[in-house]
Amino acid sequence: MKILVTGGLGFIGSHTVVELQTEGFDVVIIDNLSNANENVLDGITSITQKTPIFEKIDLREKADVQDFFKRHADIAGVIHFAASKAVNESVENPLLYYENNLNSLIYLLQELQQKNRANFIFSSSCTVYGQAEKMPITEAAPIQPALSPYGNTKQIGEEIITETAKVTNINAILLRYFNPVGAHPSAAIGELPLGVPQNLVPFITQTGIGIRKELSVYGDDYPTADGTCVRDYIHVVDLAKAHVVALQRLLNKKNPEKVEIFNLGTGTGSSVLEVIQTFEKVSGKKLPYKIVGRREGDITEAYANTDKANSVLGWKAKSTLEDSLASAWKWEQKIRADK
C-alpha cells in the first residue's frame, strides 16, 4: 500500500516514514527541502533497509501537485506534515506562513477529493487551543483565538479539512501534537533545524555541545511553579507510531465520523527549567542559560489529556522526558562527530 508523506524528510515526518516502512507500507516522500536535508534519506534507509521514493516538490506549485497525483494515482493515504512551524518566525513573517501552510493543504485536498475514498492525516498542533482555561487540555476544549499566525494556520487548516470532508469522500484524522522532542534510538535521524533553532530542545543540545554560547529562557514571571513556561514534551518516536495507528484506522474504515480529532502528548507538563535540569542530569553537562524577556506568541502552559487517544486509538506515549532528552543528546553528539 502506497502512502504519501509530505514533509517526509523533516523531523516528525522522517520518524513517521521509518515507522510506516517498518509496518510494511510503501512510502513516497514529498519535500521542498526548505527545512530539511536530502541526507535524511540515508538515515531512513539505514534503519529500515528500505529507501522511500523521494520527489522534491514545492506544494505551493499547484501544477506540480496535479502532476504528482497523475503519476501516483494509487496513493492509499496521505500524511501531511509539510508546513512552516515556528511560532516566533510566523509572528515576524505571517504571509509566508499563510501562503505555505494553507495553499499546500488546499492543493492536496483538491486532488484527493477526486478519489472514491481518500484517507488524510493532518499534522495539527495544541496551539489551536491558545491558552486553554483548564489543564490538562481535552479535545473538547474550546478553540481560542490564535496567538500566532502559525497557530492560526492550524486552526484554519482544521476548518478547511472538516468542511471539505463533509461534501467529499475524504476521511480525515486531525492529530493535535503537543511538543515533539528526541530522536530515533539509532541516532540515524533526529531534529536538525537549519540555522538557529526555534525550538527549545535542539537549542539546549547545541548549547550543551558548545555551538551556542548560552540558552535564553524567555520569561521567569509566568504563573507557574518556577515562573517558566510549561509544555508537554512527547518523544518523536511515540508520536510517529500514533500516525501509523491513525492511518490504519482510516484504511480499515474504523472511523465512525468523517473527521476525528486526537491529542497526542504524554499528559505531563514540564517547565523550561525542569527540561534544563533533566538535560543536565542525562548529559552530565552544566547548561549556561540566562533569563530574558517573554517572547511574543508564547502561552503560559499546555499539557494534554490523552484519554481519547489512549482508549479510542489504543495508543499511548511510552517514553519519559529523560528518555527523550537522552536520545536528543545522543543524536546531537553523533551529528557533530560526523562533521
C-alpha positions as CSV (number, residue, x, y, z in Angstrom):
1,M,0.0,0.0,0.0
2,K,1.5,3.4,-1.1
3,I,1.4,6.2,1.4
4,L,2.3,9.8,0.6
5,V,4.2,11.7,3.4
6,T,4.6,15.4,2.7
7,G,7.4,17.0,4.6
8,G,8.7,13.5,5.0
9,L,12.4,14.5,5.4
10,G,11.6,16.8,8.3
11,F,11.8,15.9,12.0
12,I,8.4,14.2,12.6
13,G,8.0,13.2,9.0
14,S,11.2,11.2,8.8
15,H,10.4,9.3,12.0
16,T,6.9,8.5,10.7
17,V,8.4,7.3,7.4
18,V,10.5,4.8,9.4
19,E,7.5,3.5,11.4
20,L,5.4,3.2,8.2
21,Q,8.2,1.2,6.4
22,T,8.7,-0.9,9.5
23,E,4.9,-1.8,9.2
24,G,5.3,-2.8,5.6
25,F,3.9,0.3,3.8
26,D,5.5,1.7,0.6
27,V,6.3,5.4,1.2
28,V,6.6,8.3,-1.2
29,I,8.0,11.5,0.3
30,I,7.4,15.0,-1.0
31,D,9.6,17.7,0.5
32,N,10.9,21.0,-0.8
33,L,14.0,20.9,1.4
34,S,13.2,24.3,2.9
35,N,13.9,23.0,6.4
36,A,15.3,19.5,5.7
37,N,18.2,17.8,4.1
38,E,18.2,15.0,1.5
39,N,20.8,13.1,3.5
40,V,17.9,12.1,5.9
41,L,17.1,9.5,3.3
42,D,20.3,7.7,4.2
43,G,19.3,7.6,7.8
44,I,15.8,6.2,7.0
45,T,17.4,3.6,4.8
46,S,20.0,2.6,7.4
47,I,17.2,2.0,9.9
48,T,14.7,0.2,7.7
49,Q,16.9,-1.3,5.0
50,K,14.5,0.3,2.5
51,T,14.7,3.6,0.6
52,P,11.4,5.5,0.2
53,I,10.7,7.2,-3.1
54,F,11.6,10.9,-2.9
55,E,10.3,13.8,-5.0
56,K,11.5,17.4,-4.5
57,I,8.2,19.3,-4.9
58,D,7.0,22.6,-3.6
59,L,3.4,22.1,-2.7
60,R,2.7,25.8,-3.3
61,E,3.1,25.0,-7.0
62,K,-0.4,23.7,-8.0
63,A,0.6,22.3,-11.3
64,D,3.3,20.2,-9.7
65,V,0.9,18.8,-7.2
66,Q,-1.5,17.9,-10.0
67,D,1.3,16.2,-12.0
68,F,2.3,14.2,-8.9
69,F,-1.1,12.7,-8.4
70,K,-1.4,11.8,-12.1
71,R,1.8,9.8,-11.8
72,H,0.9,8.3,-8.4
73,A,-2.8,7.6,-8.8
74,D,-2.5,4.6,-6.4
75,I,-1.8,6.6,-3.3
76,A,-3.9,5.0,-0.5
77,G,-3.4,7.6,2.2
78,V,-1.7,11.0,2.8
79,I,0.0,12.1,6.0
80,H,0.5,15.9,5.7
81,F,3.5,17.3,7.6
82,A,4.7,19.9,5.1
83,A,4.3,23.3,6.8
84,S,6.4,26.1,8.3
85,K,6.2,25.6,12.1
86,A,8.0,28.2,14.2
87,V,5.7,30.4,16.3
88,N,8.2,33.3,16.6
89,E,9.0,33.3,12.9
90,S,5.3,33.3,12.0
91,V,4.8,36.5,14.0
92,E,7.7,38.1,12.1
93,N,6.6,36.8,8.6
94,P,2.9,36.0,8.6
95,L,2.4,36.0,4.9
96,L,5.0,33.2,4.4
97,Y,3.0,31.1,6.9
98,Y,-0.4,31.7,5.4
99,E,0.8,31.0,1.8
100,N,2.9,27.9,2.7
101,N,0.6,26.3,5.2
102,L,-2.7,26.9,3.6
103,N,-2.1,26.8,-0.2
104,S,-0.3,23.4,0.1
105,L,-3.2,22.0,2.1
106,I,-5.8,23.2,-0.4
107,Y,-3.9,21.9,-3.4
108,L,-3.6,18.4,-1.8
109,L,-7.3,18.3,-0.9
110,Q,-8.3,19.4,-4.4
111,E,-6.6,16.3,-5.8
112,L,-7.8,13.9,-3.0
113,Q,-11.5,15.0,-3.4
114,Q,-11.4,13.4,-6.9
115,K,-10.8,9.9,-5.4
116,N,-13.5,7.4,-4.5
117,R,-12.2,7.4,-0.9
118,A,-9.3,9.4,0.4
119,N,-7.6,9.0,3.7
120,F,-5.9,12.1,5.1
121,I,-4.0,12.7,8.4
122,F,-3.3,16.2,9.3
123,S,-0.3,17.4,11.4
124,S,-2.1,19.8,13.7
125,S,-1.0,21.4,17.0
126,C,-2.0,22.1,20.5
127,T,-1.6,25.8,19.5
128,V,-5.2,25.6,18.3
129,Y,-6.3,25.7,21.9
130,G,-4.4,29.0,22.6
131,Q,-4.1,29.5,26.3
132,A,-6.7,26.9,27.4
133,E,-8.6,27.7,30.6
134,K,-8.3,24.2,32.1
135,M,-5.4,21.7,32.4
136,P,-4.9,19.1,31.1
137,I,-6.4,20.0,27.8
138,T,-9.1,17.7,26.3
139,E,-10.2,17.6,22.6
140,A,-13.4,19.3,23.8
141,A,-11.6,22.4,25.0
142,P,-12.8,25.5,23.1
143,I,-10.6,26.8,20.3
144,Q,-9.3,30.1,21.5
145,P,-8.2,33.0,19.3
146,A,-4.8,32.1,17.9
147,L,-1.8,33.8,19.5
148,S,0.4,33.5,16.4
149,P,-0.1,33.2,12.6
150,Y,1.3,29.7,12.9
151,G,-1.4,28.7,15.3
152,N,-4.0,30.4,13.1
153,T,-2.9,28.3,10.1
154,K,-3.5,25.2,12.1
155,Q,-7.0,26.4,13.1
156,I,-7.9,27.4,9.6
157,G,-6.4,24.1,8.2
158,E,-8.6,22.1,10.5
159,E,-11.6,24.1,9.4
160,I,-10.7,23.6,5.7
161,I,-10.4,19.8,6.2
162,T,-13.6,19.5,8.2
163,E,-15.7,21.5,5.7
164,T,-14.2,19.7,2.7
165,A,-14.7,16.2,4.2
166,K,-18.5,17.0,4.7
167,V,-19.0,17.2,0.9
168,T,-16.4,14.8,-0.4
169,N,-15.1,11.3,0.0
170,I,-12.2,12.5,2.2
171,N,-11.9,10.9,5.6
172,A,-9.5,12.6,8.0
173,I,-7.9,12.4,11.4
174,L,-6.5,15.6,12.9
175,L,-3.7,15.0,15.3
176,R,-3.0,17.8,17.7
177,Y,0.6,17.4,18.9
178,F,2.0,18.9,22.0
179,N,5.8,19.3,21.9
180,P,7.7,16.7,19.9
181,V,11.3,16.1,21.1
182,G,14.0,13.5,21.0
183,A,15.5,11.3,18.2
184,H,15.4,7.8,16.9
185,P,17.3,5.4,19.3
186,S,19.7,4.5,16.5
187,A,20.7,8.2,16.2
188,A,20.4,7.8,12.5
189,I,17.8,10.5,12.3
190,G,16.7,13.3,14.6
191,E,15.9,17.0,14.7
192,L,18.2,19.0,12.5
193,P,17.0,22.6,12.2
194,L,18.6,24.8,9.6
195,G,20.1,27.9,11.2
196,V,19.4,29.0,14.7
197,P,16.9,26.5,16.3
198,Q,13.4,27.9,17.0
199,N,12.6,25.1,19.5
200,L,13.8,24.5,23.0
201,V,15.4,21.1,22.9
202,P,17.7,21.5,19.8
203,F,18.8,24.8,21.3
204,I,19.6,23.0,24.6
205,T,21.6,20.3,22.9
206,Q,23.5,22.8,20.7
207,T,24.3,24.8,23.8
208,G,25.4,21.6,25.6
209,I,27.8,20.7,22.8
210,G,29.2,24.2,22.6
211,I,27.7,25.5,19.3
212,R,25.6,28.1,21.2
213,K,27.1,30.3,23.9
214,E,24.1,30.1,26.2
215,L,20.4,29.3,26.2
216,S,17.8,32.1,26.5
217,V,14.9,31.4,28.8
218,Y,12.0,33.6,27.7
219,G,10.5,34.8,30.9
220,D,10.5,33.6,34.5
221,D,7.4,35.6,35.7
222,Y,4.7,33.3,34.4
223,P,2.1,32.0,36.9
224,T,3.7,28.5,37.1
225,A,5.6,26.7,39.9
226,D,9.0,28.1,38.9
227,G,7.9,31.1,36.7
228,T,8.8,29.5,33.3
229,C,6.5,28.2,30.6
230,V,5.1,24.6,30.9
231,R,4.8,22.3,28.0
232,D,4.0,18.6,27.3
233,Y,7.2,17.1,25.7
234,I,6.5,13.9,23.7
235,H,9.1,11.6,22.2
236,V,9.1,11.8,18.4
237,V,9.0,8.0,18.0
238,D,5.9,7.7,20.2
239,L,4.4,10.5,18.0
240,A,5.4,8.7,14.8
241,K,3.8,5.5,15.9
242,A,0.5,7.3,16.6
243,H,0.4,8.3,12.9
244,V,0.6,4.7,11.8
245,V,-2.2,3.7,14.2
246,A,-4.3,6.6,12.9
247,L,-3.6,5.7,9.3
248,Q,-4.6,2.0,9.9
249,R,-7.8,3.2,11.5
250,L,-8.8,5.0,8.3
251,L,-7.6,2.3,5.9
252,N,-9.6,-0.3,7.9
253,K,-12.6,2.1,7.9
254,K,-12.8,2.0,11.7
255,N,-13.6,5.7,11.9
256,P,-17.3,6.4,12.8
257,E,-17.0,10.0,11.8
258,K,-15.6,11.7,8.7
259,V,-13.2,13.7,10.8
260,E,-11.8,12.7,14.1
261,I,-9.5,14.7,16.4
262,F,-6.9,13.3,18.9
263,N,-4.5,15.0,21.3
264,L,-1.0,13.5,21.2
265,G,1.1,14.1,24.3
266,T,2.3,12.5,27.5
267,G,-0.2,14.1,29.8
268,T,2.6,15.6,31.9
269,G,3.7,19.2,31.9
270,S,7.3,20.2,32.3
271,S,8.7,23.7,32.8
272,V,11.6,25.1,30.8
273,L,13.8,25.0,33.9
274,E,12.7,21.4,34.5
275,V,13.8,20.5,31.0
276,I,17.1,22.2,31.5
277,Q,17.7,20.3,34.8
278,T,16.7,17.0,33.2
279,F,19.1,17.6,30.3
280,E,21.9,18.3,32.8
281,K,21.1,15.0,34.6
282,V,21.1,12.8,31.5
283,S,24.1,14.5,29.8
284,G,26.3,15.3,32.8
285,K,26.7,18.8,31.3
286,K,26.1,22.1,33.1
287,L,24.0,24.3,30.8
288,P,24.7,28.0,30.7
289,Y,21.4,30.0,30.4
290,K,20.1,33.5,31.1
291,I,16.6,34.8,31.8
292,V,15.4,37.2,29.1
293,G,12.0,38.9,28.4
294,R,8.9,37.0,27.3
295,R,8.6,36.0,23.7
296,E,5.6,37.1,21.7
297,G,3.2,34.3,20.9
298,D,4.1,32.1,23.8
299,I,1.4,30.8,26.2
300,T,1.8,30.1,29.9
301,E,1.2,26.3,29.9
302,A,-0.2,23.5,27.8
303,Y,-0.3,19.8,28.5
304,A,-2.6,17.1,27.2
305,N,-5.4,15.0,28.4
306,T,-4.7,11.9,26.2
307,D,-7.6,9.7,27.4
308,K,-9.2,9.7,23.9
309,A,-6.1,8.7,22.1
310,N,-5.4,6.0,24.7
311,S,-8.9,4.5,24.6
312,V,-10.1,5.0,21.0
313,L,-6.8,4.7,19.1
314,G,-5.2,2.3,21.5
315,W,-2.1,4.4,21.6
316,K,-0.1,5.7,24.5
317,A,3.2,7.6,24.8
318,K,5.8,5.3,26.4
319,S,9.0,7.4,26.7
320,T,9.8,9.7,29.6
321,L,11.3,13.2,29.4
322,E,14.6,11.7,30.4
323,D,14.4,9.2,27.5
324,S,13.6,12.0,25.1
325,L,16.4,14.2,26.1
326,A,18.9,11.4,26.3
327,S,18.1,10.4,22.7
328,A,18.3,14.1,21.6
329,W,21.7,14.4,23.2
330,K,22.9,11.1,21.6
331,W,21.8,12.5,18.2
332,E,23.5,15.9,18.7
333,Q,26.8,14.1,19.6
334,K,26.6,11.9,16.6
335,I,25.9,14.6,14.0
336,R,28.8,16.7,15.4
337,A,31.1,13.8,15.4
338,D,30.3,13.1,11.7
339,K,31.2,16.7,10.7
